[in-house]
C-alpha cells in the first residue's frame, strides 16, 4: 500500500534542509505540486487501478528530488551542471536508501527507479515491462503538462535569459528548425539563440505520450498561448512560428483523438 499523505509529509521534512525563500527552490516546490496535479488530471481520464494512480502520484512527488541539491550546489537548472535525474535516483536507491523514508513497501522500487531515472532523457528507450513503461510515460507527460503552466506564468526573461521583445529579434537555428520539421524534440546541445530555447519548449509537445494528455493540451489551448508570449519582430522567425504553430496543433489534434 502507498500512503501518499505519509510520503508528502516526509517530503516536506526533506525540504526543510533547503532555503524555501530561494526563488529557484520555490519554483521547484511549486513545480512538484504542479506535476502531482497534472498526474491527477491525466489519470482521472483513464481506466486504471487506484494502485497505479497512487504510484503515479508518488513518482511525481519524488521525480525532481535531485533538483534541490543542484540548486544549492550550482544555483542552476542547466543539464551541464548536474544530471538531476541520476542524482535523485542515487539519493533514493543508493547507500542512503532514502526511498524507505517515503514508501515502506519495496515492490514498486524498480518502477519508481526507472521512471525517475528516465524522466528527463531525450527519448524514452529500453523499457520492456508494461507497467514500468506506463509510469515512465506518465511522469514525462505530467512534467511537460506542468511546464506549460510555467511557460505562461514565468517571464520570458527568466525562461530564455532575455526580454520577450529581444528574443523575438533572433532567428531559429537550422538544427532546431530541422527537428521541428521532423516532429522531434530539440536536443539541448543544438540550442544556440534565445529563440532556439523558446522553440524547444514547444517542440516537446512532439514527445507527449497519452491521448488524455493531448486532450488537456488542446482544451487549454497551450500551444497558441505559449507562442503568443513573444512578439516575433524577425520576419523569418515569424513565418516559421506560424508554420510551427499549425504543425503542432495538427499533431496534437490527431493524437488527442487516438484511443
C-alpha positions as CSV (number, residue, x, y, z in Angstrom):
1,X,0.0,0.0,0.0
2,X,1.2,3.5,-0.9
3,X,0.4,6.1,1.8
4,X,0.5,9.3,-0.1
5,X,-0.2,11.5,2.9
6,X,2.8,10.0,4.7
7,X,5.0,10.4,1.7
8,X,4.1,14.0,1.3
9,X,4.8,14.7,4.9
10,X,8.3,13.1,4.7
11,X,9.0,15.0,1.5
12,X,8.1,18.2,3.4
13,X,10.6,17.3,6.1
14,X,13.3,16.5,3.5
15,X,12.8,20.0,2.0
16,X,13.4,21.6,5.5
17,X,17.2,21.5,4.8
18,X,16.8,23.9,1.9
19,X,16.1,27.6,1.8
20,X,12.4,27.9,1.0
21,X,12.9,31.6,0.3
22,X,15.3,30.9,-2.6
23,X,13.3,31.6,-5.8
24,X,14.6,28.6,-7.6
25,X,13.7,26.3,-4.6
26,X,10.3,27.8,-4.5
27,X,9.9,27.3,-8.2
28,X,10.7,23.6,-7.9
29,X,8.4,23.1,-4.9
30,X,5.6,24.6,-6.9
31,X,6.5,22.5,-9.9
32,X,6.4,19.3,-7.9
33,X,2.9,20.2,-6.7
34,X,2.0,21.1,-10.2
35,X,3.2,17.7,-11.6
36,X,1.2,15.9,-9.0
37,X,-1.8,17.8,-10.0
38,X,-1.2,17.0,-13.7
39,X,-0.9,13.3,-12.9
40,X,-4.3,13.5,-11.3
41,X,-5.8,15.3,-14.3
42,X,-4.4,12.8,-16.7
43,X,-5.2,9.6,-14.7
44,X,-8.7,10.8,-13.9
45,X,-9.4,10.3,-17.6
46,X,-8.0,6.8,-17.6
47,X,-9.4,3.4,-16.6
48,X,-6.5,2.4,-14.4
49,X,-6.3,1.0,-10.9
50,X,-6.1,3.1,-7.7
51,X,-2.8,1.5,-7.1
52,X,-1.4,2.8,-10.4
53,X,-2.9,6.3,-9.7
54,X,-1.2,6.4,-6.3
55,X,2.1,5.1,-7.7
56,X,2.0,7.8,-10.4
57,X,1.5,10.5,-7.8
58,X,4.3,9.1,-5.7
59,X,6.7,9.2,-8.7
60,X,5.5,12.8,-9.3
61,X,6.3,13.7,-5.7
62,X,9.9,12.4,-6.0
63,X,10.8,12.9,-9.7
64,X,12.7,16.1,-9.1
65,X,14.2,15.4,-5.7
66,X,17.7,15.8,-7.3
67,X,16.9,19.4,-8.4
68,X,17.1,20.8,-4.9
69,X,20.7,19.8,-4.4
70,X,21.5,21.0,-7.9
71,X,20.2,24.4,-7.0
72,X,22.1,24.5,-3.7
73,X,25.3,23.5,-5.3
74,X,25.1,25.3,-8.7
75,X,22.2,27.8,-8.5
76,X,21.2,26.4,-11.9
77,X,18.8,24.1,-13.7
78,X,21.2,23.7,-16.7
79,X,21.8,20.0,-17.5
80,X,25.5,20.6,-17.8
81,X,25.8,21.3,-14.1
82,X,24.3,18.0,-12.9
83,X,22.2,15.1,-14.1
84,X,19.5,15.7,-11.6
85,X,17.6,12.5,-12.5
86,X,20.6,10.3,-11.9
87,X,21.4,12.2,-8.7
88,X,17.8,11.8,-7.5
89,X,18.0,8.0,-8.2
90,X,21.3,7.9,-6.3
91,X,19.7,9.6,-3.3
92,X,16.7,7.3,-3.3
93,X,18.2,4.0,-4.1
94,X,21.9,4.4,-3.3
95,X,23.6,3.8,0.1
96,X,21.2,6.1,1.9
97,X,18.2,4.2,0.5
98,X,16.1,7.3,1.1
99,X,13.2,5.7,-0.7
100,X,12.2,4.0,2.5
101,X,11.5,7.4,4.0
102,X,8.6,7.8,1.6
103,X,7.3,4.3,1.0
104,X,7.9,1.2,3.2
105,X,6.9,-1.4,0.6
106,X,9.7,-2.4,-1.7
107,X,7.5,-3.9,-4.5
108,X,7.4,-0.7,-6.6
109,X,11.1,0.2,-6.3
110,X,12.1,-0.9,-9.8
111,X,9.2,1.1,-11.4
112,X,10.0,4.2,-9.3
113,X,13.7,4.0,-10.0
114,X,13.3,3.6,-13.8
115,X,10.6,6.3,-14.1
116,X,12.7,8.9,-12.2
117,X,15.9,7.9,-13.9
118,X,14.4,8.3,-17.4
119,X,12.0,11.2,-16.9
120,X,14.4,13.8,-18.4
121,X,16.0,11.6,-21.1
122,X,15.9,12.9,-24.6
123,X,14.0,9.8,-25.7
124,X,12.3,7.0,-23.7
125,X,14.1,3.8,-24.5
126,X,14.9,0.3,-23.3
127,X,11.9,-0.4,-21.1
128,X,10.2,-3.7,-21.7
129,X,7.9,-4.1,-18.7
130,X,4.5,-2.7,-19.5
131,X,3.7,-1.2,-16.1
132,X,7.1,0.4,-15.8
133,X,6.8,1.9,-19.3
134,X,3.3,3.3,-18.4
135,X,4.7,5.1,-15.4
136,X,7.8,6.3,-17.2
137,X,5.5,7.8,-19.9
138,X,3.2,9.2,-17.2
139,X,5.8,11.2,-15.4
140,X,7.2,12.6,-18.6
141,X,3.7,13.7,-19.7
142,X,2.8,15.3,-16.4
143,X,6.2,17.0,-16.3
144,X,5.6,18.6,-19.7
145,X,2.0,19.5,-18.9
146,X,3.0,21.4,-15.8
147,X,5.8,23.1,-17.8
148,X,3.0,24.6,-20.0
149,X,1.9,26.4,-16.8
150,X,5.5,27.5,-16.1
151,X,5.9,28.9,-19.7
152,X,2.7,31.0,-19.2
153,X,3.4,32.2,-15.6
154,X,7.1,32.9,-15.7
155,X,8.6,35.8,-17.6
156,X,10.2,35.1,-20.9
157,X,13.4,36.7,-19.5
158,X,13.6,34.1,-16.7
159,X,13.0,31.3,-19.3
160,X,15.4,32.3,-22.0
161,X,17.7,34.9,-20.5
162,X,16.4,38.0,-22.3
163,X,13.2,40.0,-22.8
164,X,10.4,38.8,-24.9
165,X,11.0,41.8,-27.3
166,X,14.6,41.0,-27.7
167,X,14.1,37.2,-28.0
168,X,11.7,37.9,-31.0
169,X,14.6,39.5,-32.9
170,X,16.5,36.3,-33.1
171,X,16.4,33.6,-35.8
172,X,15.8,29.9,-35.2
173,X,19.0,27.8,-35.8
174,X,19.0,25.3,-38.6
175,X,19.3,22.2,-36.4
176,X,16.5,23.3,-34.2
177,X,14.2,24.0,-37.1
178,X,15.1,20.7,-38.7
179,X,14.0,18.9,-35.6
180,X,10.6,20.7,-35.7
181,X,10.1,19.8,-39.3
182,X,10.6,16.1,-38.4
183,X,8.2,16.4,-35.4
184,X,11.0,15.8,-33.0
185,X,12.1,17.3,-29.7
186,X,15.1,19.6,-29.7
187,X,18.4,18.5,-28.3
188,X,19.8,20.8,-25.6
189,X,23.2,20.9,-27.3
190,X,21.6,22.3,-30.5
191,X,20.1,25.4,-28.8
192,X,22.1,28.5,-29.6
193,X,19.8,31.5,-29.7
194,X,17.1,32.6,-27.2
195,X,14.6,31.7,-29.9
196,X,16.1,28.2,-30.0
197,X,15.3,27.7,-26.3
198,X,11.8,29.0,-26.8
199,X,11.1,26.7,-29.7
200,X,12.5,23.8,-27.8
201,X,9.8,24.4,-25.2
202,X,7.2,24.0,-27.9
203,X,8.8,21.0,-29.7
204,X,8.5,18.9,-26.5
205,X,4.8,18.5,-27.5
206,X,6.0,16.1,-30.1
207,X,7.2,13.8,-27.2
208,X,3.9,13.6,-25.3
209,X,2.6,10.0,-24.9
210,X,-1.0,9.7,-23.9
211,X,-4.1,10.8,-25.8
212,X,-5.5,12.1,-22.5
213,X,-2.6,14.5,-22.1
214,X,-3.0,15.7,-25.7
215,X,-6.7,16.3,-24.9
216,X,-5.8,18.6,-22.0
217,X,-3.2,20.4,-24.0
218,X,-5.8,21.0,-26.7
219,X,-8.5,22.1,-24.3
220,X,-6.2,24.6,-22.6
221,X,-5.0,26.0,-25.9
222,X,-1.5,25.8,-24.6
223,X,0.3,26.0,-27.9
224,X,-1.2,29.2,-29.1
225,X,-1.0,30.8,-25.6
226,X,2.7,30.0,-25.3
227,X,3.6,31.1,-28.8
228,X,1.8,34.5,-28.2
229,X,4.2,35.2,-25.2
230,X,6.8,36.7,-27.7
231,X,6.4,39.4,-30.4
232,X,8.3,38.0,-33.3
233,X,9.8,41.0,-35.0
234,X,12.2,38.9,-37.1
235,X,10.3,38.2,-40.3
236,X,11.8,34.8,-40.9
237,X,11.1,33.7,-37.3
238,X,7.5,35.0,-37.5
239,X,6.9,32.8,-40.7
240,X,8.5,29.8,-39.0
241,X,6.5,30.2,-35.8
242,X,3.3,30.4,-37.9
243,X,4.3,27.1,-39.5
244,X,5.3,25.6,-36.2
245,X,2.0,26.6,-34.5
246,X,-0.1,24.9,-37.2
247,X,2.1,21.9,-37.3
248,X,2.0,21.3,-33.6
249,X,-1.8,21.9,-33.3
250,X,-2.4,19.4,-36.2
251,X,-0.2,16.9,-34.4
252,X,-2.0,17.4,-31.1
253,X,-5.5,17.2,-32.6
254,X,-4.6,13.9,-34.3
255,X,-3.0,12.4,-31.1
256,X,-5.9,13.6,-28.9
257,X,-8.3,11.6,-31.0
258,X,-6.4,8.4,-30.8
259,X,-7.5,5.8,-28.3
